[in-house]
Amino acid sequence: MKIKSFLYSKKVAPYVFVVPFILSLLVFWAYPLFSTIQMSFQSILPGQIEWVGLANYQRLLRDTVFHTAISNSLRYMFWTLVLLIPFPMIFAAMVDSRLVKASGFWKALMYLPALTSVVISGTLFRLLFAEMPTGQMNILMQWLGQAPVAWLKDDTLALMALLSLACWRWTGVNMLYFMAGMKNIDHDLYEAADIDGATGLQKFLRITVPLLKPTTVYVLTISVYAGLAMFLESFMLWGGNNSPMNIGLTIVGYLYRRGIERNEFGYASAVGLVLLVIALIINITQLIINGSFKKEGK
């Protein structure tokens, strides 16, 4: 009876419900993080562990391939933010408006690519941007009177292929985020704007965009992480982790190359921590700029 009364206690019950979360946080986040920090100061080879201090980080400063991976990831992240925030917001406003009929159909159609496996999506886009004359993009080029292009061997064109894949998969997801945010906007504001003679563009810029700020900050935060953590899309687009001149190599791809392909787990841990620091710096900076840490009423 004492055990039963203990478990049913209003003071104890909240802690019982929180225990699974705390355990999962410790096991799947805190422990791996501290282990990674420790491993980043070690040289770990099969059957051999040696403490090397800051040697891995000093090596990163001289590693030009790592610098290329950082540049690729930052550039990819930047363009995904440029493409996958304003355009989904515009599409959300269009679908949510009275101008578009069968909005449910368009929501499902836009969200459908997100349900497709990254492996399948990457394979389809590899065929789409194949350098052979039979590749779909090269067929289009020939229709336009142009010669076939080696899409995945050129730095700029390869980035365009990656961004095309990202937009195809995630535009619908971000659109639904913005549509959910629009449900919290009071429609009386739009009616008042109609009375004042505001145009659709003015209502979008002066009502929708400002009041969607919390949703925009959320989408921006997850997009920064997604852009920096991109790996499988690149891996599938080039059919492996080796692209010409490393034009498709990302930070996570370089971590995979060092840790999994070459068994340099200590060096790979240092790469992973640098990725974590970069993601934290960018996200905390944008949260501060957007005023997310300000207290209400100030």
C-alpha positions as CSV (number, residue, x, y, z in Angstrom):
1,M,0.0,0.0,0.0
2,K,2.9,2.4,0.8
3,I,4.4,1.8,-2.7
4,K,1.0,2.4,-4.4
5,S,0.4,5.5,-2.4
6,F,3.9,6.7,-3.2
7,L,3.4,6.2,-7.0
8,Y,0.0,7.9,-7.0
9,S,1.3,10.8,-5.0
10,K,0.7,14.2,-6.7
11,K,4.2,15.2,-5.6
12,V,5.9,12.1,-7.0
13,A,3.9,11.7,-10.2
14,P,5.5,14.6,-12.2
15,Y,9.0,13.2,-11.5
16,V,7.9,9.7,-12.6
17,F,6.7,11.1,-15.9
18,V,9.9,13.1,-16.4
19,V,12.2,10.1,-15.7
20,P,12.0,8.6,-19.2
21,F,13.0,11.9,-20.8
22,I,15.9,12.5,-18.4
23,L,17.2,8.9,-19.0
24,S,17.0,9.3,-22.8
25,L,18.7,12.7,-22.5
26,L,21.5,11.3,-20.5
27,V,22.0,8.1,-22.5
28,F,21.5,9.4,-26.0
29,W,22.8,13.0,-25.7
30,A,24.8,13.8,-22.6
31,Y,26.9,10.6,-22.6
32,P,27.7,10.7,-26.4
33,L,28.6,14.4,-26.1
34,F,31.1,13.9,-23.3
35,S,32.5,10.8,-24.9
36,T,33.0,12.8,-28.2
37,I,34.7,15.6,-26.3
38,Q,37.1,13.1,-24.7
39,M,37.7,11.2,-28.0
40,S,38.6,14.5,-29.7
41,F,41.7,14.8,-27.6
42,Q,42.8,11.2,-28.4
43,S,44.2,9.3,-31.4
44,I,41.9,6.3,-31.7
45,L,43.0,3.5,-34.1
46,P,41.9,-0.2,-34.0
47,G,43.3,-1.5,-30.7
48,Q,45.2,1.7,-29.9
49,I,44.1,4.8,-27.9
50,E,46.6,7.6,-27.3
51,W,46.1,11.0,-25.6
52,V,47.2,13.7,-28.1
53,G,45.8,16.8,-26.5
54,L,45.0,19.6,-29.1
55,A,46.8,17.8,-31.9
56,N,43.5,16.9,-33.7
57,Y,42.3,20.5,-33.6
58,Q,45.7,21.8,-34.8
59,R,45.5,19.4,-37.6
60,L,42.1,20.7,-38.6
61,L,43.5,24.2,-39.0
62,R,45.9,22.9,-41.6
63,D,43.4,20.5,-43.3
64,T,42.4,22.0,-46.6
65,V,39.9,19.3,-47.3
66,F,38.1,20.1,-44.1
67,H,38.1,23.8,-45.0
68,T,36.5,22.8,-48.3
69,A,33.9,20.8,-46.5
70,I,33.1,23.8,-44.2
71,S,32.8,26.1,-47.2
72,N,30.5,23.7,-49.0
73,S,28.2,23.2,-46.0
74,L,28.0,26.9,-45.2
75,R,27.2,27.8,-48.8
76,Y,24.6,25.0,-49.0
77,M,23.0,26.2,-45.7
78,F,22.9,29.8,-46.9
79,W,21.1,29.1,-50.1
80,T,18.7,26.7,-48.4
81,L,17.7,29.6,-46.1
82,V,17.3,31.9,-49.0
83,L,15.1,29.5,-50.9
84,L,13.3,27.5,-48.2
85,I,12.0,30.4,-46.0
86,P,10.5,33.1,-48.3
87,F,9.1,30.9,-51.0
88,P,7.3,28.4,-48.7
89,M,5.9,31.4,-46.8
90,I,4.6,32.9,-50.1
91,F,3.1,29.5,-51.1
92,A,1.5,29.1,-47.7
93,A,-0.2,32.5,-48.1
94,M,-1.4,31.6,-51.6
95,V,-2.8,28.2,-50.5
96,D,-4.4,29.8,-47.4
97,S,-6.1,32.5,-49.5
98,R,-9.4,32.4,-51.2
99,L,-7.8,32.6,-54.6
100,V,-6.7,29.0,-54.5
101,K,-9.3,26.2,-54.7
102,A,-8.9,22.7,-53.4
103,S,-6.3,23.8,-50.9
104,G,-6.2,20.3,-49.3
105,F,-5.1,18.8,-52.6
106,W,-2.2,21.3,-52.9
107,K,-1.1,20.7,-49.3
108,A,-0.9,17.0,-49.9
109,L,0.8,17.4,-53.2
110,M,3.5,19.8,-51.8
111,Y,4.1,17.6,-48.7
112,L,4.3,14.3,-50.7
113,P,8.1,14.6,-51.6
114,A,8.9,14.7,-47.8
115,L,7.5,11.2,-47.5
116,T,9.9,9.9,-50.1
117,S,13.1,8.3,-48.7
118,V,16.3,10.3,-49.1
119,V,17.9,7.3,-50.8
120,I,15.2,7.2,-53.4
121,S,15.1,10.9,-53.9
122,G,18.9,11.1,-54.2
123,T,18.9,8.3,-56.8
124,L,16.2,9.9,-58.8
125,F,18.0,13.2,-58.9
126,R,21.3,11.5,-59.8
127,L,19.5,10.1,-62.8
128,L,17.9,13.5,-63.5
129,F,21.3,15.3,-63.5
130,A,23.3,12.5,-65.2
131,E,26.0,13.7,-67.6
132,M,24.9,11.2,-70.3
133,P,22.8,12.6,-73.2
134,T,20.0,10.5,-72.0
135,G,19.8,12.3,-68.6
136,Q,16.5,14.2,-68.2
137,M,18.3,17.6,-67.7
138,N,20.5,17.0,-70.7
139,I,17.5,16.0,-72.8
140,L,16.0,19.4,-71.9
141,M,19.3,21.1,-72.8
142,Q,19.2,19.4,-76.2
143,W,15.6,20.6,-76.7
144,L,17.0,24.1,-76.1
145,G,19.7,23.6,-78.6
146,Q,22.5,23.2,-76.1
147,A,25.2,20.5,-75.6
148,P,24.9,18.0,-72.8
149,V,26.4,19.2,-69.5
150,A,28.3,17.3,-66.8
151,W,26.1,18.6,-64.0
152,L,27.7,16.8,-61.1
153,K,31.3,17.7,-62.1
154,D,30.9,21.4,-62.0
155,D,30.9,23.2,-58.6
156,T,28.1,25.7,-59.3
157,L,25.9,23.2,-61.2
158,A,26.4,20.6,-58.5
159,L,25.3,23.1,-55.9
160,M,22.2,23.8,-58.0
161,A,21.4,20.0,-58.1
162,L,21.7,19.8,-54.3
163,L,19.5,22.8,-53.9
164,S,16.9,21.4,-56.3
165,L,16.8,18.2,-54.3
166,A,16.4,20.2,-51.0
167,C,13.7,22.4,-52.4
168,W,11.8,19.4,-53.9
169,R,11.8,17.6,-50.5
170,W,11.3,20.4,-48.0
171,T,9.3,23.2,-49.6
172,G,6.0,21.5,-48.7
173,V,7.1,20.9,-45.1
174,N,8.1,24.5,-44.4
175,M,4.9,25.6,-46.2
176,L,2.8,23.6,-43.7
177,Y,4.8,25.2,-40.8
178,F,3.9,28.7,-42.1
179,M,0.3,27.7,-42.7
180,A,0.1,26.5,-39.1
181,G,1.5,29.9,-38.0
182,M,-1.1,31.7,-40.1
183,K,-3.9,30.0,-38.2
184,N,-2.9,32.1,-35.1
185,I,-3.3,35.4,-36.9
186,D,-6.5,37.2,-36.1
187,H,-8.6,37.6,-39.3
188,D,-10.0,40.8,-37.9
189,L,-6.7,42.4,-38.8
190,Y,-7.2,41.5,-42.5
191,E,-10.8,42.7,-42.4
192,A,-9.6,46.0,-41.0
193,A,-6.9,46.3,-43.7
194,D,-9.6,45.6,-46.4
195,I,-11.7,48.5,-45.0
196,D,-8.6,50.7,-45.2
197,G,-8.2,49.7,-48.8
198,A,-4.9,47.7,-48.4
199,T,-3.9,45.5,-51.3
200,G,-3.1,41.8,-51.0
201,L,0.7,42.5,-51.1
202,Q,0.4,45.2,-48.4
203,K,-1.5,42.8,-46.1
204,F,1.1,40.1,-46.7
205,L,4.1,42.4,-46.0
206,R,2.6,44.3,-43.1
207,I,0.4,41.7,-41.3
208,T,1.3,38.2,-42.3
209,V,5.1,38.5,-42.4
210,P,5.5,40.4,-39.0
211,L,3.1,38.1,-37.2
212,L,4.7,35.0,-38.6
213,K,8.0,35.9,-36.8
214,P,7.9,33.1,-34.2
215,T,7.3,30.5,-37.0
216,T,10.0,32.1,-39.1
217,V,12.5,31.9,-36.3
218,Y,11.6,28.2,-35.7
219,V,12.0,27.4,-39.4
220,L,15.2,29.3,-39.6
221,T,16.6,27.5,-36.6
222,I,15.9,24.0,-37.9
223,S,17.0,25.0,-41.4
224,V,20.4,26.1,-40.1
225,Y,20.9,22.7,-38.5
226,A,19.5,20.8,-41.5
227,G,21.8,22.7,-43.9
228,L,24.9,22.1,-41.8
229,A,24.0,18.4,-41.1
230,M,23.3,17.5,-44.7
231,F,25.1,14.3,-45.8
232,L,22.9,11.6,-47.2
233,E,21.6,13.8,-50.1
234,S,25.1,14.4,-51.3
235,F,26.1,10.8,-50.7
236,M,23.3,9.5,-52.9
237,L,23.6,12.2,-55.5
238,W,27.2,11.2,-56.2
239,G,26.7,7.5,-55.4
240,G,29.2,7.6,-52.6
241,N,31.2,10.0,-50.4
242,N,33.7,10.9,-53.2
243,S,32.7,13.7,-55.5
244,P,35.0,15.3,-58.1
245,M,37.4,17.8,-56.4
246,N,35.2,17.3,-53.2
247,I,32.6,19.7,-54.6
248,G,29.9,17.7,-52.8
249,L,31.8,17.0,-49.6
250,T,30.1,18.4,-46.4
251,I,31.2,18.5,-42.8
252,V,29.2,15.4,-41.9
253,G,30.5,13.7,-45.1
254,Y,34.1,14.5,-44.0
255,L,33.3,13.2,-40.5
256,Y,32.0,10.0,-42.1
257,R,35.2,9.7,-44.2
258,R,37.5,10.1,-41.3
259,G,35.6,8.1,-38.7
260,I,33.9,5.3,-40.7
261,E,36.0,4.9,-43.9
262,R,39.5,5.5,-42.3
263,N,38.8,4.6,-38.6
264,E,40.2,7.8,-37.3
265,F,37.6,8.3,-34.6
266,G,39.6,10.8,-32.6
267,Y,40.0,13.1,-35.5
268,A,36.4,12.6,-36.6
269,S,35.2,13.5,-33.1
270,A,37.1,16.8,-33.4
271,V,35.3,17.4,-36.8
272,G,31.9,16.7,-35.1
273,L,32.6,19.1,-32.3
274,V,33.6,21.9,-34.7
275,L,30.3,21.3,-36.5
276,L,28.4,21.5,-33.2
277,V,30.1,24.8,-32.3
278,I,29.4,26.3,-35.8
279,A,25.7,25.3,-35.6
280,L,25.4,26.7,-32.0
281,I,27.2,30.0,-32.9
282,I,25.0,30.6,-36.0
283,N,21.7,29.7,-34.2
284,I,22.4,31.6,-31.0
285,T,23.4,34.6,-33.1
286,Q,20.2,34.6,-35.1
287,L,18.1,34.0,-32.0
288,I,19.7,37.0,-30.3
289,I,19.2,39.1,-33.4
290,N,15.5,38.1,-33.6
291,G,15.1,38.9,-29.9
292,S,14.2,35.4,-28.8
293,F,16.1,35.8,-25.5
294,K,14.4,39.1,-24.5
295,K,11.9,39.0,-21.7
296,E,8.3,39.7,-22.6
297,G,7.4,43.3,-22.1
298,K,10.9,44.6,-22.8
